[in-house]
Amino acid sequence: MAHAALVSLARTLEQIQCQDQFDGLFGGKSYKESLHQNATSLLSFLEDFPDKYARSIRSFEKDIRDAAYKLEDLIESYVTITAGTVNPGSVDSTDQEHIGDVKSLIEYVDSIMEVATKVKMICQADLSASAYTSSSSSRREPSGRETMVGVNDDLIKIMDRVTNDEPNLRFIPIVGTGGIGKTTLARNVYEDHSVGQHFDVRLWVTVTQEYRILNILQGLLPKQGPSEEHVTLKSTELRGKFEGPHVEEKAHVEGEDNQEKVSEPVEGEGEEEKVWEPVEEFIELVYKSLKHRRYLIVLDDMWHGEVWDRVRRAFPDDENGSRVIITTRLLDVAAAVDSSDSLHQMQFLNENQSWNLLREKVYGQALCPQELQEVGNIIARNCKGLPLTIVVISGLLKANKTKHYWDSVAKNINEAVSTNDDDFFAILSLSYDNLPHHLKSCFLYMGIFPEDYRIPIKKLVKLWVAEGFLKPATSKSSEEIAEEYLEDLVNRSLVLVTKKRSNGKIRFCGIHDVLREFSIQKGHQENFLRHYRYGQSDYKYNLPEIPYTQRRLIINTTGLDSLPDDVYKSPLRSVLYFSIYTIGFTSFTCKFSLLRVVDGLKIKTRGFPDEILNLVNLRYLAFTYNYSKKCCIPAAISNLKNLETIIIIKKDKRASRDWIYFLIMPSEVWEMPRLRHLVAHNMVFMSVPGYEELGERYCVLNNMKTLHVTYLQFTPEVIESLPNLKKLRVYYPWPKPEVWPSFCIDNLVYLHQLDELNFELSAIPFEPNISGFPPNLKKLTLKGSRIPWEKMSIVVSLPNLQVLKLMKDSFMGREWEMTEEFSGLKHLEMGSLDLEDWIVESTDHFPCLERLIIRWCDKLKEVPESIGDITTLERLKIKKCNLDVEESARKLQELQRSLGNDDLKVYVVSVRS
């Protein structure tokens, strides 16, 4: 943790280097500069320190970490105390106390620097090398495609049971210890192309230990099409009527080949229910939605037999070959599902299978060098046949392919496993200890999220930036650095990719339960993070004592009572809420004056919590507002000079026309130069640069990367104020023809750094005459723009465009005849268009196209046959169009197969389903 503490301290010092009012705190400007230099030098010391000596300086690293933490605490406490004062440079008794403490710590850091210099000299001379434990690490090569090794027989058996001709509904329990591959086996069956074609409905629900029956049943509701609006309406009505403030979602569902989260964890069903739940109504709803449809359902990670007892009645048996797969670690749960001998028991891998899996994970299809095969077999044998262990250890071995290193890993694994077969954390510690310094905090941070949580990458990146984990690089943005860190963790088999974006980047990630538990326990040891859940304390809503040195608090309770005053003196930096309804959110949060991160997105507040404005060190703020027609952000938000990310979501189930409820952002937001991401639902600015109301009271927002806004007027001054904007989502609901020119849409072309644009209009009775888009776009989403197909050239002319999504009323007309080439387009998506004839006479129009998705285009006559001849096309998906389009897609696939093209995958979701 020393590395992350130093990176954060160095960043804090950089921000105040040019602010003379802080010189007195350090005893002079030279001392402030010297401290920054020492922090930078210590960072270099840690990064360059030989890995094989790393264990010998762990205590020294702790000293560095503690000193960095204390210095930053004092600096930011001083910022808090002097915020808003007329003369922050004046000295009073409180300031004098801070100055004395800072001076002592500066002297202490000087002594640490002296020790670091001596240690470095000793290592360079290789003196006393025998006192150190040998270890090493190196940059990891990209990992290969995920494969199943040693379980081919399991896959064949389950596939046969899933797709055989037995008409009756069958339940298939898969049982085995954690990490043995139950979920992997079930997922390979679930995602198999032939299985997708065999069933009308596929649903994946993760149950876990903490569950609520109502949310599992919600997860079992298939996505509905227009022909089943009555089912959707009833589902929505029940959810809105019966979901009380204490109901928190847990299960999540996958539909077709998608995976969408619909819930998060709460207390288990064993607890006394606080809210009456319409379980019987939802059982009936699920039953009716599955009736007369051949379905495959996977209930993953089931821990309690009573779950099965309650959901069993939701599955109709129409003798059409439907199947339900259940994965569990417990034999009694498997027996509750099916008491016969039909349960599938997963077996540990034998030594040969273990070695094959290890070799595949480390070397892919390449050969393992002869000198590593013997020790590799020893390592594989010591993993005791548990696939998860092998996968984690392979991440270590892939980072350093030397015999010396593999020998040391073999000895450590053998010691850990022989001491206690159940002590899996000893093996996980090997992966953690061998992480580069800059990745350790990022990995432990994964422990803040609930079990089986699909972590949005956009959110994770913003949090890492706000926490100060990332060491700046001159040629890259903080967000780019964070994405590289994440890719490194993925390649080390510590983080899982759960879904990718249309541009190929990671959209959601996750972490295995065992690794998550390890990160939590390690985080507790380091005072890095602490979870507080309902039922952990003797009192219903009281939190246990918070350690004074605690840095991050994750709240999973439904209420917060008052705590002793000394608790609030903790230098807490982050509070993250994962409880859907928390009493005392604002009063509790705002008592921690040094907070940088407040993630209350699960909390519904009535308007803006004004007390937040006292948290002058805040960098990340996220919350949900509710129960008001509009939310006005106070002008004093500009006092939060360090704020980088604002995320505000609107939730109001009573609003049938949600667009009429706005979030009003004050003009003062244009005076916040450190702002990077402003994401708010239906947000409008009170005033923008270029208008008299704001005058000259604005600055250039050089750091602004992401902006979600409604009714923005792109005046020349607005364009100049956003020179580095990367992602823009802009929405114009019901614009009037006479005011449309005032939005200056033509000026969008001057946003030269913009990568992604989501442009939406709704219910406009006129053609907006859009003449062009930012020239360097890589992703463009249009809805309601009403552009004639004949003007497609304004999109085709974008040289860097890779992803194009054309939604309802984006382009108008019955015919689209391709006449130009999309030179770099990889992903094309069309949804709810009135298009009838799509004429594509040559593959030259799409030389790079990889994915084509057509949804809800019910007037389209067919998919052009030439689409199948595009050599780069990997996937064609047709959803809910019409029977003619479906038939043309199937014929296209058959034609390509007859020509030997088996790589093209065609997915059809019928309008009849």
HELIX and SHEET records of a PDB file:
HELIX    1   1 ALA A    2  ILE A   16  1                                  15    
HELIX    2   2 ASP A   20  PHE A   22  5                                   3    
HELIX    3   3 ASP A   23  PHE A   26  1                                   4    
HELIX    4   4 LYS A   29  ASP A   48  1                                  20    
HELIX    5   5 ASP A   51  ILE A   57  5                                   7    
HELIX    6   6 ARG A   58  THR A   82  1                                  25    
HELIX    7   7 SER A   93  GLN A  124  1                                  32    
HELIX    8   8 ALA A  129  ALA A  131  5                                   3    
HELIX    9   9 ASN A  152  THR A  163  1                                  12    
HELIX   10  10 LYS A  182  TYR A  190  1                                   9    
HELIX   11  11 HIS A  193  HIS A  198  1                                   6    
HELIX   12  12 ILE A  213  GLY A  219  1                                   7    
HELIX   13  13 PRO A  226  GLU A  228  5                                   3    
HELIX   14  14 GLU A  229  PHE A  242  1                                  14    
HELIX   15  15 VAL A  279  LEU A  290  1                                  12    
HELIX   16  16 GLY A  305  VAL A  311  1                                   7    
HELIX   17  17 ARG A  312  ALA A  314  5                                   3    
HELIX   18  18 LEU A  331  VAL A  337  1                                   7    
HELIX   19  19 GLU A  351  TYR A  363  1                                  13    
HELIX   20  20 GLN A  370  ASN A  382  1                                  13    
HELIX   21  21 PRO A  387  ALA A  399  1                                  13    
HELIX   22  22 LYS A  403  THR A  419  1                                  17    
HELIX   23  23 PHE A  425  ASP A  433  1                                   9    
HELIX   24  24 HIS A  437  TYR A  445  1                                   9    
HELIX   25  25 MET A  446  ILE A  448  5                                   3    
HELIX   26  26 ILE A  457  GLU A  467  1                                  11    
HELIX   27  27 SER A  478  ASN A  491  1                                  14    
HELIX   28  28 ASP A  513  GLN A  525  1                                  13    
HELIX   29  29 ASP A  565  LYS A  569  5                                   5    
HELIX   30  30 PHE A  585  THR A  589  1                                   5    
HELIX   31  31 ASP A  610  ASN A  614  5                                   5    
HELIX   32  32 ALA A  635  ASN A  639  5                                   5    
HELIX   33  33 ASP A  658  ILE A  660  5                                   3    
HELIX   34  34 SER A  667  GLU A  671  5                                   5    
HELIX   35  35 PRO A  716  SER A  721  1                                   6    
HELIX   36  36 TRP A  740  PHE A  743  5                                   4    
HELIX   37  37 ILE A  745  TYR A  750  5                                   6    
HELIX   38  38 TRP A  789  LYS A  791  5                                   3    
HELIX   39  39 SER A  793  VAL A  796  1                                   4    
HELIX   40  40 THR A  843  HIS A  845  5                                   3    
HELIX   41  41 GLU A  865  ASP A  869  5                                   5    
HELIX   42  42 LEU A  883  SER A  898  1                                  16    
SHEET    1   A 7 GLU A 260  LYS A 261  0                                        
SHEET    2   A 7 HIS A 252  GLY A 255 -1                                        
SHEET    3   A 7 VAL A 201  THR A 206 -1                                        
SHEET    4   A 7 TYR A 295  ASP A 300  1                                        
SHEET    5   A 7 ARG A 323  THR A 328  1                                        
SHEET    6   A 7 ARG A 170  VAL A 175  1                                        
SHEET    7   A 7 HIS A 344  GLN A 345  1                                        
SHEET    1   B 3 ILE A 455  PRO A 456  0                                        
SHEET    2   B 3 ILE A 506  GLY A 510 -1                                        
SHEET    3   B 3 LEU A 496  LYS A 500 -1                                        
SHEET    1   C16 ARG A 530  ARG A 533  0                                        
SHEET    2   C16 ARG A 552  ASN A 556  1                                        
SHEET    3   C16 SER A 574  TYR A 577  1                                        
SHEET    4   C16 VAL A 597  THR A 605  1                                        
SHEET    5   C16 TYR A 620  ASN A 626  1                                        
SHEET    6   C16 THR A 645  LYS A 651  1                                        
SHEET    7   C16 HIS A 677  ALA A 680  1                                        
SHEET    8   C16 THR A 706  THR A 710  1                                        
SHEET    9   C16 LYS A 727  PRO A 733  1                                        
SHEET   10   C16 GLU A 756  SER A 762  1                                        
SHEET   11   C16 LYS A 779  LYS A 783  1                                        
SHEET   12   C16 VAL A 803  LEU A 806  1                                        
SHEET   13   C16 HIS A 827  GLY A 831  1                                        
SHEET   14   C16 ARG A 851  ARG A 855  1                                        
SHEET   15   C16 ARG A 875  LYS A 879  1                                        
SHEET   16   C16 LYS A 905  VAL A 909  1                                        
SHEET    1   D 3 CYS A 631  CYS A 632  0                                        
SHEET    2   D 3 LEU A 663  MET A 665  1                                        
SHEET    3   D 3 MET A 683  PHE A 685  1                                        
SHEET    1   E 2 ILE A 787  PRO A 788  0                                        
SHEET    2   E 2 PHE A 811  MET A 812  1                                        
SHEET    1   F 2 GLU A 815  GLU A 817  0                                        
SHEET    2   F 2 ASP A 837  ILE A 839  1                                        
END                                                                             
